[in-house]
């Protein structure tokens, strides 16, 4: 790791008039989350240094990538500035930094399947939809490919909901809200991120993958076995009682309040400072583990289900409420202009985006809850 300095910034500024990002040759917005060094100097003028990470390009190479120094400045300016960074005094370039600009088609022109609304059978995926990042492109390619294959087979489309996968959030965000700058998928964009955990990705998606022919039966059976074992383990904690005499020594060792009477293990295990290693000190738990021999994934899954049960249940209820709106379809090419009791902004946005369901309509920026109510009344709900 190293840092730029005021001297480095001054040397870089000398080339600003020759940078395509400043002289007008590049007109688009750059990615918000990894700005170029010249962007950082410009936008954060009060900072006299910026952090740089020196990353090896591979196991068997002497090439290093300077993370935090992406730039479109001329090579001579880059070289002079780079050699003024502490630790880089004798640096040599394999390749100078460069800038790219790509255009995109506003993704509000797409259906949830990533098929274009205007041209039947044409699917868009990746940076063409205004995203940045390898994972974003890969997930869109997967979804567009699946839906293109289903379309030619005349099968139902495959659409992931916002409470089922981050892919569902990404696609819905793009086609419902559009984007003005390169889009990245963040956990903060998902309102159901307690449900979208990495530990339950197999529960959420393996059955869907199997139905599409993308996951083997062996993998499906392994997932079903894991789910059954973890549910049985959680049930064991709900049904098994423990005496105060056995519980209190373990609770006191972890500075957790003692109990005065017998109670269910589930309640004790749900305490934030009590982990699986603590409850294994109870004979009943250790005996269960010895006889059922659950693997590490099953034990971890059971612990998560116990610890976060309240939050998971609350989020599931919210998701179920919204999925009821997801089931109310809006006819294709519906004319919102006729709904005079709806705000003008909502009518304009709805006519432009043409949402497929009431739930999608409710997520469009500028569509208020009262506009959704008008829509529900009109749809006979």
PLY file of the C-alpha trace (Angstrom):
ply
format ascii 1.0
element vertex 381
property float x
property float y
property float z
element edge 380
property int vertex1
property int vertex2
end_header
0.00 0.00 0.00
1.13 3.56 -0.65
-0.32 7.07 -1.08
-0.34 9.90 -3.57
0.84 13.32 -2.38
0.28 17.02 -3.08
3.27 16.89 -5.49
1.74 13.93 -7.37
-1.58 15.81 -7.62
0.16 18.91 -9.03
1.96 16.80 -11.67
-1.31 15.11 -12.67
-3.14 18.47 -12.94
-0.64 19.58 -15.57
-2.16 17.07 -17.99
-5.86 17.73 -17.30
-6.28 19.72 -20.53
-5.06 16.63 -22.46
-7.35 14.17 -20.64
-10.34 12.97 -22.72
-12.41 13.01 -19.52
-11.84 16.75 -19.09
-11.47 18.08 -22.65
-14.90 16.86 -23.75
-13.94 13.81 -25.82
-15.59 11.54 -23.24
-19.06 12.81 -22.35
-20.56 9.95 -20.33
-20.60 9.62 -16.54
-17.84 7.44 -15.10
-18.51 4.71 -12.52
-19.33 6.33 -9.18
-17.62 3.63 -7.11
-14.17 3.51 -8.75
-13.37 7.05 -9.96
-10.16 7.79 -11.86
-7.29 9.51 -10.06
-8.00 12.75 -11.93
-11.66 12.51 -10.89
-10.59 12.06 -7.26
-8.25 15.07 -7.40
-11.02 17.16 -8.98
-13.95 16.03 -6.80
-12.06 15.81 -3.52
-9.84 18.87 -3.86
-9.55 19.16 -0.05
-7.70 15.80 0.18
-3.92 16.01 -0.17
-3.44 12.25 -0.63
-5.28 9.15 -1.86
-4.67 5.51 -0.96
-3.22 3.14 -3.58
-3.14 -0.66 -3.36
-0.27 -2.46 -5.08
-1.68 -5.78 -6.30
0.30 -8.63 -7.92
-1.19 -9.54 -11.33
-0.54 -13.26 -10.71
1.58 -15.86 -8.91
4.34 -16.04 -11.52
4.73 -12.49 -12.78
6.54 -9.35 -11.67
3.63 -7.19 -12.96
1.76 -5.14 -10.36
-1.61 -3.43 -10.77
-1.93 -0.05 -9.06
-5.48 -0.07 -7.72
-6.77 3.47 -7.18
-4.75 5.03 -9.99
-6.99 4.39 -13.00
-6.44 7.28 -15.39
-6.88 8.62 -18.92
-3.99 11.13 -18.70
-1.17 11.11 -21.32
1.54 8.49 -20.73
4.31 11.04 -20.01
2.16 12.70 -17.28
1.30 9.30 -15.75
4.97 8.28 -15.71
6.20 11.52 -14.10
3.46 11.38 -11.42
3.93 7.66 -10.76
7.66 8.09 -10.15
6.86 10.75 -7.52
4.86 8.25 -5.41
6.67 6.81 -2.38
7.95 3.34 -3.30
7.51 3.88 -7.05
10.66 5.95 -7.64
12.12 3.38 -10.09
8.85 2.19 -11.60
8.63 0.82 -15.15
5.43 0.59 -17.19
4.19 -2.54 -18.94
1.07 -0.69 -20.06
-0.07 2.83 -19.17
-3.56 3.47 -17.78
-6.32 4.25 -20.26
-9.96 5.32 -20.29
-12.86 3.64 -22.04
-16.31 4.91 -22.93
-19.20 2.67 -23.82
-22.74 3.55 -24.81
-25.84 1.77 -23.58
-29.51 1.32 -24.38
-31.82 2.59 -21.61
-32.84 -0.67 -19.88
-36.43 0.53 -19.31
-36.99 -0.69 -22.90
-36.70 -4.30 -21.69
-39.07 -6.87 -20.21
-38.19 -8.79 -17.02
-36.86 -11.56 -19.27
-34.32 -9.05 -20.75
-36.11 -9.32 -24.10
-36.62 -5.96 -25.81
-40.20 -4.70 -25.86
-39.94 -3.48 -29.45
-38.24 -6.40 -31.20
-39.53 -9.90 -30.55
-36.78 -12.40 -29.77
-34.00 -9.80 -29.25
-32.42 -10.02 -25.78
-29.92 -7.59 -24.22
-27.43 -8.49 -21.47
-24.40 -6.88 -19.85
-22.91 -3.41 -20.26
-25.35 -2.69 -23.11
-27.98 -2.38 -20.31
-25.96 0.25 -18.43
-24.27 -1.96 -15.83
-20.63 -2.19 -14.81
-18.92 -5.17 -13.20
-18.25 -8.74 -14.29
-20.83 -10.37 -11.99
-23.58 -8.04 -13.19
-22.81 -8.89 -16.83
-22.56 -12.64 -16.13
-25.87 -12.79 -14.27
-27.68 -10.94 -17.06
-26.12 -13.21 -19.67
-27.36 -16.23 -17.72
-30.92 -14.85 -17.43
-31.10 -13.67 -21.06
-29.75 -17.04 -22.24
-32.25 -19.01 -20.14
-35.17 -16.90 -21.38
-34.06 -16.99 -25.03
-33.92 -20.82 -24.79
-37.34 -20.96 -23.09
-38.83 -18.66 -25.71
-37.80 -20.81 -28.67
-39.17 -23.85 -26.81
-42.43 -21.91 -26.26
-42.15 -22.37 -22.49
-43.04 -19.97 -19.66
-40.39 -17.25 -19.04
-38.04 -17.52 -16.04
-38.15 -14.44 -13.79
-36.56 -14.16 -10.35
-38.36 -11.94 -7.81
-36.67 -9.35 -5.61
-37.07 -11.61 -2.55
-35.61 -14.64 -4.37
-32.22 -13.46 -5.66
-29.94 -10.46 -6.12
-30.31 -11.11 -9.86
-34.02 -10.36 -9.37
-33.17 -7.03 -7.71
-30.66 -6.11 -10.44
-33.02 -6.83 -13.35
-36.01 -5.19 -11.68
-33.99 -2.06 -10.77
-32.75 -1.71 -14.35
-36.04 -2.17 -16.16
-38.21 -0.32 -13.60
-35.98 2.61 -12.65
-33.44 2.75 -15.47
-30.00 4.18 -14.74
-28.13 7.41 -15.44
-24.68 6.05 -14.55
-22.99 2.62 -14.65
-25.09 0.42 -12.33
-23.53 -1.83 -9.67
-25.40 -4.37 -7.57
-25.09 -3.68 -3.84
-26.71 -5.49 -0.92
-28.16 -2.11 0.13
-30.30 -2.07 -3.04
-32.18 -5.18 -1.84
-35.01 -4.61 0.63
-35.03 -8.34 1.51
-31.33 -8.88 2.16
-32.02 -10.93 5.31
-33.65 -13.49 2.99
-30.95 -13.21 0.30
-28.09 -14.76 2.27
-25.21 -16.78 0.86
-25.92 -19.63 3.31
-29.40 -20.23 1.82
-28.59 -19.61 -1.87
-28.89 -23.36 -2.53
-32.34 -23.49 -0.87
-33.55 -20.53 -2.92
-32.17 -21.43 -6.32
-31.25 -25.12 -6.69
-34.89 -26.26 -7.27
-35.25 -23.58 -9.97
-31.94 -24.62 -11.53
-33.06 -28.26 -11.51
-36.39 -27.43 -13.19
-34.48 -25.62 -15.96
-32.05 -28.50 -16.42
-29.14 -26.45 -15.06
-28.64 -28.34 -11.77
-28.18 -32.10 -11.44
-30.55 -34.33 -9.49
-27.63 -35.23 -7.19
-27.22 -31.55 -6.30
-30.96 -31.17 -5.69
-31.03 -34.23 -3.40
-28.00 -32.92 -1.46
-29.80 -29.59 -0.94
-33.04 -31.28 0.17
-31.11 -33.43 2.64
-29.33 -30.37 4.06
-32.64 -28.48 4.40
-34.36 -31.39 6.11
-31.48 -31.94 8.55
-31.23 -28.24 9.45
-35.02 -27.95 9.93
-34.97 -31.02 12.20
-32.12 -29.52 14.22
-34.03 -26.22 14.65
-37.13 -28.21 15.68
-35.02 -30.03 18.28
-34.12 -26.68 19.91
-37.79 -25.62 19.86
-38.99 -28.83 21.50
-36.19 -29.56 24.01
-36.33 -28.03 27.48
-33.36 -27.39 29.75
-33.28 -26.90 33.51
-32.02 -23.72 35.14
-29.35 -25.77 36.97
-27.81 -27.00 33.70
-28.26 -23.72 31.78
-26.97 -21.15 34.29
-23.27 -22.18 34.48
-23.01 -21.81 30.67
-24.95 -18.52 30.68
-22.89 -17.05 33.53
-19.61 -17.99 31.78
-20.75 -15.80 28.86
-21.99 -12.91 31.06
-25.57 -13.69 30.02
-28.48 -13.29 32.45
-29.29 -16.43 34.44
-32.70 -18.11 34.21
-34.86 -19.04 37.19
-36.83 -21.90 35.70
-36.84 -24.57 33.04
-37.25 -23.29 29.45
-36.83 -24.18 25.80
-33.28 -24.28 24.41
-34.40 -22.25 21.38
-34.83 -19.17 23.57
-31.35 -19.51 25.11
-29.66 -20.24 21.77
-31.31 -17.13 20.28
-29.39 -14.89 22.71
-26.80 -12.83 20.81
-23.81 -13.86 22.96
-24.61 -17.60 22.99
-23.13 -19.58 20.08
-23.21 -23.19 18.92
-20.10 -24.04 20.97
-21.89 -22.85 24.12
-25.06 -24.91 23.59
-22.93 -27.97 22.76
-22.01 -27.97 26.45
-25.56 -29.17 27.14
-25.67 -32.98 27.15
-28.88 -33.13 25.07
-27.34 -31.08 22.23
-24.09 -33.03 22.14
-26.06 -36.28 22.21
-28.21 -35.08 19.24
-25.09 -34.15 17.24
-23.45 -37.54 18.00
-26.51 -39.51 16.90
-27.48 -37.44 13.80
-23.93 -36.42 12.75
-24.92 -33.14 10.94
-22.13 -31.58 8.85
-20.79 -28.04 9.29
-23.24 -26.50 6.77
-26.27 -28.03 8.54
-25.10 -26.79 11.96
-24.40 -23.30 10.56
-27.81 -23.19 8.84
-29.62 -24.23 12.05
-27.75 -21.58 14.07
-28.68 -18.83 11.57
-32.35 -19.94 11.56
-32.46 -19.77 15.37
-30.50 -16.52 15.76
-32.37 -14.53 13.12
-35.78 -16.23 13.27
-37.64 -13.02 14.23
-36.04 -10.92 11.50
-36.42 -13.64 8.85
-40.12 -14.11 9.68
-40.82 -10.38 9.59
-39.10 -9.97 6.23
-40.86 -13.03 4.79
-44.26 -11.54 5.80
-43.37 -8.25 4.07
-42.27 -10.12 0.95
-45.48 -12.17 0.92
-47.59 -9.01 1.13
-45.78 -7.54 -1.87
-45.89 -10.80 -3.83
-49.69 -10.60 -3.69
-49.34 -7.37 -5.71
-46.87 -9.23 -7.96
-49.70 -11.60 -8.92
-51.96 -8.78 -10.16
-51.05 -8.44 -13.83
-51.58 -5.26 -15.87
-52.73 -5.75 -19.49
-50.06 -5.11 -22.15
-50.01 -1.58 -23.65
-52.41 -0.35 -20.96
-53.31 3.34 -21.47
-52.77 5.14 -18.15
-53.77 8.51 -19.64
-57.42 7.54 -19.09
-56.94 7.38 -15.29
-57.60 11.06 -14.49
-57.53 10.51 -10.70
-53.87 9.50 -10.96
-51.11 12.14 -10.84
-49.78 13.39 -14.18
-46.22 12.29 -13.31
-47.40 8.76 -12.50
-49.35 8.52 -15.77
-46.32 9.67 -17.77
-43.94 7.25 -16.03
-46.34 4.30 -16.24
-47.05 4.91 -19.95
-43.31 5.05 -20.61
-42.26 1.96 -18.61
-45.43 -0.16 -19.08
-45.02 -2.28 -15.90
-46.20 -5.88 -16.05
-47.58 -6.10 -12.48
-48.97 -3.76 -9.80
-45.90 -4.54 -7.68
-43.53 -3.34 -10.42
-45.68 -0.22 -10.91
-45.39 0.59 -7.17
-41.56 0.64 -7.41
-41.38 3.20 -10.21
-39.95 6.53 -9.05
-42.78 9.10 -9.02
-45.60 6.58 -8.53
-47.13 7.20 -5.08
-49.14 4.76 -2.88
-52.33 6.68 -3.79
-51.55 6.14 -7.51
-51.21 2.41 -6.78
-54.60 2.49 -5.00
-56.21 4.06 -8.08
-54.68 1.32 -10.20
-55.94 -1.39 -7.82
-59.47 0.05 -7.89
-59.39 0.17 -11.69
-58.17 -3.46 -11.84
-61.19 -4.45 -9.71
-59.24 -5.11 -6.49
0 1
1 2
2 3
3 4
4 5
5 6
6 7
7 8
8 9
9 10
10 11
11 12
12 13
13 14
14 15
15 16
16 17
17 18
18 19
19 20
20 21
21 22
22 23
23 24
24 25
25 26
26 27
27 28
28 29
29 30
30 31
31 32
32 33
33 34
34 35
35 36
36 37
37 38
38 39
39 40
40 41
41 42
42 43
43 44
44 45
45 46
46 47
47 48
48 49
49 50
50 51
51 52
52 53
53 54
54 55
55 56
56 57
57 58
58 59
59 60
60 61
61 62
62 63
63 64
64 65
65 66
66 67
67 68
68 69
69 70
70 71
71 72
72 73
73 74
74 75
75 76
76 77
77 78
78 79
79 80
80 81
81 82
82 83
83 84
84 85
85 86
86 87
87 88
88 89
89 90
90 91
91 92
92 93
93 94
94 95
95 96
96 97
97 98
98 99
99 100
100 101
101 102
102 103
103 104
104 105
105 106
106 107
107 108
108 109
109 110
110 111
111 112
112 113
113 114
114 115
115 116
116 117
117 118
118 119
119 120
120 121
121 122
122 123
123 124
124 125
125 126
126 127
127 128
128 129
129 130
130 131
131 132
132 133
133 134
134 135
135 136
136 137
137 138
138 139
139 140
140 141
141 142
142 143
143 144
144 145
145 146
146 147
147 148
148 149
149 150
150 151
151 152
152 153
153 154
154 155
155 156
156 157
157 158
158 159
159 160
160 161
161 162
162 163
163 164
164 165
165 166
166 167
167 168
168 169
169 170
170 171
171 172
172 173
173 174
174 175
175 176
176 177
177 178
178 179
179 180
180 181
181 182
182 183
183 184
184 185
185 186
186 187
187 188
188 189
189 190
190 191
191 192
192 193
193 194
194 195
195 196
196 197
197 198
198 199
199 200
200 201
201 202
202 203
203 204
204 205
205 206
206 207
207 208
208 209
209 210
210 211
211 212
212 213
213 214
214 215
215 216
216 217
217 218
218 219
219 220
220 221
221 222
222 223
223 224
224 225
225 226
226 227
227 228
228 229
229 230
230 231
231 232
232 233
233 234
234 235
235 236
236 237
237 238
238 239
239 240
240 241
241 242
242 243
243 244
244 245
245 246
246 247
247 248
248 249
249 250
250 251
251 252
252 253
253 254
254 255
255 256
256 257
257 258
258 259
259 260
260 261
261 262
262 263
263 264
264 265
265 266
266 267
267 268
268 269
269 270
270 271
271 272
272 273
273 274
274 275
275 276
276 277
277 278
278 279
279 280
280 281
281 282
282 283
283 284
284 285
285 286
286 287
287 288
288 289
289 290
290 291
291 292
292 293
293 294
294 295
295 296
296 297
297 298
298 299
299 300
300 301
301 302
302 303
303 304
304 305
305 306
306 307
307 308
308 309
309 310
310 311
311 312
312 313
313 314
314 315
315 316
316 317
317 318
318 319
319 320
320 321
321 322
322 323
323 324
324 325
325 326
326 327
327 328
328 329
329 330
330 331
331 332
332 333
333 334
334 335
335 336
336 337
337 338
338 339
339 340
340 341
341 342
342 343
343 344
344 345
345 346
346 347
347 348
348 349
349 350
350 351
351 352
352 353
353 354
354 355
355 356
356 357
357 358
358 359
359 360
360 361
361 362
362 363
363 364
364 365
365 366
366 367
367 368
368 369
369 370
370 371
371 372
372 373
373 374
374 375
375 376
376 377
377 378
378 379
379 380
